[in-house]
Amino acid sequence: ITNKFEVIRMFSSRKKGNLGTKLFVLSIIALFIYGYVLDEDNINYFKNFSLRNNSDVAEETNDPSNNNAENNNKVVNNPSTNNPNTSNDEKVISIGTKMICKTYDKENNDITTDEMSVPDEMINLSIEDAKKYINEHYSNWIINEINENYIEVYQTSEPVNTEPYYLIQEKDGKIYIYEFDEAGNKKMIQETSINFNFLSEVDQDYFREGIIKYDIEEVQELLQDFES
């Protein structure tokens, strides 16, 4: 009996020793696995973090809106780009620029000079653009001198030669006949007996504006139609 108990005790103690050893080995394996997983997660985390940062930097570098913003800032901060057609040293027409217009009267051999402000459309134009504007809008004027202080132009006045004609026109409720010579001089030659107040509204409008005839016989025929 004593031997049986000894055998059983020895077997139990060996079992306990084996179980403890197994638990110890399992603990070591578990710690190893936990440490491996933890290290791998850390490595993956840092990898992902690095990739995210690199992608953000690439997006900011390739984003056209950022480039536009930088370009816009450059444009705003660079005063020379505010007006690409003119430089800082280029002279322009201003509100203080005077326009001097000289007219030579060929018939009387006389020169008249008028001084005025430049048209609003010419303000801030360069000298070359101002020349083009004058040539386009004032074709009868010749530029003598132009700078940022004043513009001097001139023209020649030719004698007025017109065909003589007669004008039948109302004035102060009466109808008169006027004669115009070749030079455009006006002279009243006759007061008609036409009663203006008895005319129709249409005829009154005609005489207010004036009726032109180029022959005295046509004038007489007109008078007969309205005087009878």
Salt bridges, closest charged atoms under 4 A:
GLU6 OE2 - ARG9 NH2 2.12
GLU128 OE2 - LYS131 NZ 3.73
GLU148 OE2 - LYS91 NZ 3.82
GLU152 OE1 - LYS102 NZ 3.93
GLU158 OE2 - LYS106 NZ 3.92
GLU191 OE2 - LYS174 NZ 3.63
ASP205 OD1 - ARG208 NH1 2.96
